[in-house]
C-alpha cells in the first residue's frame, strides 16, 4: 500500500494534521488503493459506469444563433474545397491540373508579390536589436526602428502598448492624412487596429442597441465585401443593401439610396452607411461628385459614415482619382464638416500587401465625447493591437523621404508593384470581355474584377438540383476541372437573376495569362456541355 504509507509518512516531515484532515487523507489513500485494483473491482466498489458519456455544455442547439447564420464566402465552401484539392494533389491524386490557383482572396504575397524592402528592414530591426549595429541595414530604417522602440515600454515590441496604439505611430498616421488631404488631422482621433477589419467591427459594436423596438440597420453597398454581412449577422443588426449600378461602372444612384432606406425603416432603425471606395468586389473608384451626393444623403438621413478606403493606393486608369470622404466632407464646409465619420486604412492592400501582419487604423471624426470615452474603454478590453502590425503601419505612414538612403529603392519597388497591378487590371477585364456571355467593367481600382455572366438554362437547372446557387455551381465546376478558385457573386450580393463572381488580379503576369487561358478553355467547354 505505497499510497497509504507515503501519506502516513508525511507526519514525520513536520506536518501536524487535525482529525478531519487525517480522515480526508485516509479517504484519498483508500481511493488510490482501489485505483490499483482490477477494473471489475472499481466498478463494483464505486458503482461508476465506464460507458457514461458527459453531455457537452455547448451544442449546436444552444450555440449563439447569430453565429449559425453568419457567412464569410471569401473563405467559404469553394475555398474549403480548394484546400482539400491541394492536399489531394500532395498525395499524388491525379487531376486535370497540377496546382490550385487561388484567385479568391486578396492575399498579395501568397500570389507572389515581393515585400517592400524598407518595411521588412524596419520589422527586422525592431525585433532583433543587434541588427541596429549591422551595416547592411540603411540608416533611415534604423532611425524608424529606434523611434518605434522608444515608444514601446522597455524598448521592446514584446510589451503592451496603449490600447489605441503607440503615440508616435498615431502621430505619423495624422501626418500621412494631412499630406494626403491637405487638411490637418488630430493624432488623438487615430486608433490603430489589427487590420481594418478589427477597427470596423469595433465601431459597428457601438450601434448594437434597439431603438423604439427596432434593431439597428447599416446601409451596405451591394455587391459588398462579406466582412459587413458577416459582422452584421454576428451582431444581430439589419443589413440594408443598396445596389450599385453595374451599367454605370458600379456607380451610385441616389434614387437607389432613397429606395433602400425607405424600405429599411419598415423593419429597422437605419443608423450608419458603409461606403467602399475603391470598391471591393467591384473595382470602381467614385467620382468627387458621387462622394458629395453620398455625404449629402447621409446628412439628410442622420447617418454615421463608415469610409472603407483600404485600397486608396490602388487606382489605375487615367482620369480616375481617389478622393477621401474626409477631404470632400471638410471642403464642403458646415454642416457637413461636422458629421460623424470613421475612415479605415490597412497595411494589407495597396503596394504593401502585408496581410498577415494585421496593421491598420481608423480616424474617427466628430464622435460625441462621452461616446468616444465608451469606445476607447471598449477597445481597452483587447489590451492593444499587435505591435508588429503597428510597426508595419508606421513604415507606410512614414516611408523613406527624398534624400534618405532608402528613398530611391522604396519608390522603385512601390511603382513597380502598382504598374504591374495596373497592367493586370486591364488584362483581366479585356480577357473576360472577349469571352462569350461575359461582361466585365473596367477595373478602376482595388484588386478585383466582378464579371457578369449569362449561364445556360440547363446549367441553372442542374444547380437547383444540387441545391446550389448557379454561380456557386459554376465556381465548383471551374475549380474541379481547372484548379482555379474564385468566389461566387451570390456571396457578395447581386441583383436577382444576375450571376457574377469575384476574381483577384493578383496572380503574377505569367501566372495570370495561364489562368485566363485555362478559364477561357473551361468556359467554352462549359457552354458546349450545358447549352
N, C-alpha and C positions, 0 to 999 in steps of 0.2 A: 504493500500500500504506500508507494512513494509519495503520492499526492498528500495523504494524511500526515505522513511522517514529516515532510518538509514544512507543512503548515504548523505542526506542533513545535517544531524546532525554532519557529520564529520567536517563541518566548525567551529562548536562550540568547537572542540577539538584541535584548533590551526592550522588547515590546511588552508593555503591561496592558493586557486586554481585559475589558469587563466581560460579565457573563453573556450579555446579548451579542457582543462581538464574537465571543468564542462559539456561541450557538450558531451564528451565521457562518462562521468558519467551518464548523463540522458539517453543516448542510452542503457547503460548497465542495468540501472534500469528498463527501459521500457521492455527490453527483459526478465528481471526477473519477471515482472508482467505478461507478456504473458505466461511464462512457468507455471504459476499457473492457467492459463485458461484451458478450456477443449481441448482435442486433436484436435477436429474439428476446433476450433478457431486457433490453432497454424498452422495447415496446410493451412488454408485459408489466414492467415496474412503473412506467411513467404514463401509459395509455396515450402515447403520441403516435399519430399515424404518419407513416413515411410518404403517403400519397397526398397529403394535404397540400393544396396549391393556394398561395396567397393571392387574393384578388387585387389587381392593380388599382391604385388610388386614382390615377389619371387614365381615362379610357376615351375612345373616340366619341362616346355618347356624352361625356361631361367635359370635353375639350372646349375651350373658348370658341364659340360658333363663328366668330369673325375670322379666325384663322382658317377655318374649313372653307370659307367662301372666297378667301383671297387667292389671287393667281398672279404669277410673275412669269409671263410667257417667254421672256428673253432667256430664261433658264428652265423652260417648260418641257413637255413630253418629247418634242422633236429633238431638243438639245440632249435630253437624257438618253434617248436612243442613239444619238451621235456618239456619246461617251461609251455606250455598250458596244457599238460597232468598232470603235478604236481598240477596245480590249479584245474583241474577236480577231481583228487584224493582227494584233500582237501574238495571239495564239496560233496564227497560221491559217485561220479560216479564209477560204477563197472568196473573193468579192470581185465585182467588175471594175474595181478601182484599188489603189494601194494606200490611200490616205483619206482622212476626213478633212475637208476644208471648212473651217468654222467661220462662216460669213454671218453668223447670227448675233455677235456681240462686239461692241466697240472696244476690244482689248488690243490696243495698238502694238505693244511689244510682243504679245503672243503671235501676232501676224507678221513679225519680222522687222518692225520699226526699231531703229537703233536709239538707245537712250542718249540724251544730251550730255556731253562730257562734263560741262560745268556743274550740272546738277549732281552727277554721280561723284565728282570730286568732293564737293561740299559734304555730301552724305558720308563719304568715306572718312573725311577729316573729323566730323563731329562724333563719329563712333569709335575711331581709333586715334587717340590724341598723339601718339608717337609719330603719326604721319605729318603732323604740323612741322616737323623738322626735315621732312623729305623734300629734296629739291625738285622732284618730279611734279609736285603739285604747284599750281600757279599762286602767286601772291594774293590775287583778288579772291580766289577760292578760300585761301587761308584766312583772309580778313573776314569774309562772310561767316566762316565756321566759328571764328573767335567771337563774333557778335552774337551768334546764336547761343554759344556755350555760356557767354556772360549773362544771358537771360535765363539760363537754367539753374535751378538750385544745385549747389555743389558742382557747378560747371559740368554737369553730366546730362546727356539726353535720356539717361535711365531714371531721372527724377520726375515727379509730377510737376506740371506747370499750373498756372492759374486756369480755371475752367474755360474762360473764353480764349485762352491761348497765350503764348509768350508776348509780352508787351512790345518788344522791338519788332517782332514779325507783324503784329497788328498795325504798328505804325508804318511799316513798309507796304502793307496792303493799302492803307489810306493814301500813301504817296502814289502807288500804282493807279488807283482810281482817279486821283487828281490829274495825273499825266494823261490818262485815257480820255477823261471827260472835259478837262479844263475847268473843273468845279471842285472846290475844296471838299475833303472827306474827313470826318472826325474818327480817329482811331478807336474811340470808345464805343462807336456804333458797329465795330467789326467783331465778329465772333468766328474763330477758327473751328473747323469741324473735321471729322473723319470722312472726308469726301463731301460733295454737295448733298448727296442723298441723306446723310445723317442730319445736316442742317435743315433740309426740307422737312423731314419727319418731325424734328424737334419743334419747328414753327407750327406745323399742322396740328400738333397735340394741343396747342393753346386754344384751338377753336372747338374742342370737344365739349360742347355744352348745349343742351336743348334749350330753345327759347320759345315760349308760348306753345309748348307741346310738340315743336318741330325740331328735328335734328339738324345740325349744321350742314350746309351744302357748299361745295367748292367747284367752281367752273373750271373745266379742264378741256383743252383742245382735243378734238377727235380728227385724225388719229393722235394718240397720246403716248407718252413714254410710260410703260406699265408700272413704274415706281408709284405713280399717282393713284392709279386704280387699286393697286395692292395696298397702299398705305391707307387710303380712304376706307377700303373694306375692313382692314385690320382695326381701324378706329371707329367703325360703325358710323361713318359720315356719308352723306349723299354725294355721289359723283354727278355733276351737272355737265353733260357733254355738249360742247358747241362745235359744229362741223367746220373744218377749214374747207375752202373752195378749191378743189383739185383743178378746175378749169381755169383758175387764175393763179396757177403755180402755188397752190396751197396758201393762197392769201386769205384775208379775214373780211367777212361781211358783217357790218354792224347790225343789219336786219336779223342775221342768224343769232347774234348775241342776244338781241331783244327777245326773239322767239324762245331761245333756250332758258333765259331767266324767268320769263313769264310762266313757262311750263313747270319749272322747278318750284316756284313759290307755292304751287298747289300742294306739295308734299314736304318741302324742306325750307330752311331759312338760309338763303344764299349769303355767304359772308366773305368769300375770297375768290379771286380769279387767278389762274395759272397761265402765264404766257411763256412759251418755249421759243426762244429766238437766239441763234439759228435753230431751225426745227428738228426735232427728233420724234418720229422717224422720217419726217417729210423733207428735210433738207432745204426748206425755204429760208430766206432772210427778209424780214419785214422791212418795208419802207418806213421812213420817218413819219409820213402821213398816216400810215396804218397804226403806228405806235401812238400817235396823238389821239386817234379815234378810240383806241383801247383805253387810254388814260381818261378821256372824257366820259366814256361809258362807265368805267369803274367809279369815277367821282359821282356821277349821277345816281348810281345804284348803291353807293356806300360800301364798296368792296375793297378789301385789303389785297394788294397786288403781290403775287409771287413771280418774280422775274428770273426764270431759269435761263441763264446766259453762259452756260459752261462751254459752249462751242464758239465763243466770241472771236477766237483767233482763226477759226475755220470758215473763211469767206473766200469764194473762188472767182466767179466771173467778173469781168469789167462791168462797172455800173452798179454792182451790189456793194453795200456798205453796212457794217454793223453800227447801230445806234443803241446805246444802253437806255433802258427805260428811265433810269435816274437822270441821265443827261437831258432827255427830252422833257421829262416832268419838271425839272428845275428851270429849264429855259422857257417853259410855258408860263412860269410865274404863279402867283396865288390866283385861285385857291388850290391849284393842282400841286404846287410845290410843297403844300402842307399835308399831302396824302400819305397814308401808311404804305410802305414799300419794303419788301425784302428781296435783295438781289443776290444770286448764287453764282459762285465760280468754283472751278475744280482743277486739280493737277492732272486729272485722268485723261483729259482730251487735248485739244489744241495740238501744238507741236511737241508737247511733253510726253503725253501718253503714259504717265506713271500711275496707272490704275490701282496697282496693288499697294501703293504706299498710303493711300487713303488720306489725301490732303485736300482741303477746300475751305471756303469761307462764305459767310453771309454778311452783307451790310444791311442793317435794319434802320430804317428812317421813320421818324415821326411816331414812334410807338409811345403810347401813354406811359408816363414814368412808372406808375405802380405796376402796370402790366410788364414793363421791362424788368422790374425787380423780380417778379414771379418767373419770368422767362430765364433770367440768369440763375435764379435759385434752382429751377428745374434741371438746367444743364449741369449744374454743380454736382448733382447726384451721380453723374457719369465720370466724375473726377476731372478728366481732361482729354482732349483729342490726342491721338498718337503723336509723339514728339518728332519722330522721323518724318511723318506726314507734314508736320509744321515746318520742318527744315526744308523739305522738298518745296513746299509752297513759297518759302522765302526766296528760293533761287529763281522763281518765276516772277515774284513781285519786285525783287531787287536783283535783276540779272546783271551781267557784266556791262559796264558803261563805256562809252567811247574813250579810248586812251588806256583802258585797263588791259592787262595781258591776255585775258580770255575773250575779249570782245569780238575780234575778227572771226575766230573759230566758232564762237557761240552763234553769231549772226549767220555764218555759212551753214551750220547744221540746222538751225531753225528754218531758214529759207528753203533748204533742200527738202525738208520734210513737207513744208506747206506747198511747194511747187509740185512735188510728187503727188500729193493728195489732190491738187487741182487737176493734174493730168488724169488721175484715176477716176475722179468725179465725172469727167467728160466721157472717159472710156465706158463707164458703166451705163450712163444714160443713153449714149449712142448705141451700145450693144442691144439693150432691151428694146429700144425704138425700132431696131432693124428686125426684130423677131415678130412673127405673125401673132396677132392677138394681144400684143403688149403695148402699153403706153407708159412712158416714164418722163416726168417733168425734169427740167434742168436741176441738177444738184447744185444749188447756190451756196450751201454751207453745210456744216456738221460733217458727219462721216457715213451717211447712209443714203440709199435710194429706196423709194417706196413705189415700185411699179404697179400699175393696174393691169389685170389680165382677164381675158374672156375665156372661160372654161367650157368645154363641150357639155351639152346636157347629160350625156351618158356618164361622164366623169362626176357630175354633180349628183346624179342618181346613185352611183356607186359610193360616193362619200356619205350619203344619207344612210345607205345600207350598213356602212361601217360605223355609223353614229359619229361622224367627224364633220367639221366644217369643210366645205370644198377646198379652201386654200390650205387647210391643215392636211387634207388628203394629198394635195399636190406636193406639199413640202415633204411629207413622208416618202412619197414615190421618188422624188428628186434625191433624197438622202440615200435610200436603199439602192438606187441604181447608179449614182454618181459619187456619193460621199460628200456632196455639198450640203451644208447645214444652213438653212435660212429660218426666219421667223414668220409664221403666217400672219397676215394682216388682221385677222379676226382677233388676235391678242392685243392689238393696239386700238381697235375700234375702226369702223369704216361704214360708209352709207350702206343701208340694206340693198342686197342684190349686186354689190360690187365686191371684187376679190383682189387682194393685194398681197404682197409680202415685203418684209424689210430685209435688205442685204447691206452689209457694210461695203465700203470702198477700200477697206484696209489691207487686203492681200497685196503683197508687193507686185509691181507691174507685170513681171513674167508669170507669176502665180495667178494674177488676176486674169491675164489673157487666157491661160489654160482653163481657169474656172468658167469664164464666159463662153469659151468654145464648147466645153462639156455641157454647159447649161443649154446652149442653142441646139446641140445634138439631141439632148434629152427632150427638150420641148417639142421638137419636130416629131420625134417618135411618140411622145405622149398624145399629140393631136391625132396622129395616124391611128393609134390604138383606140382612142375614145370617141373619135368623130363618127 
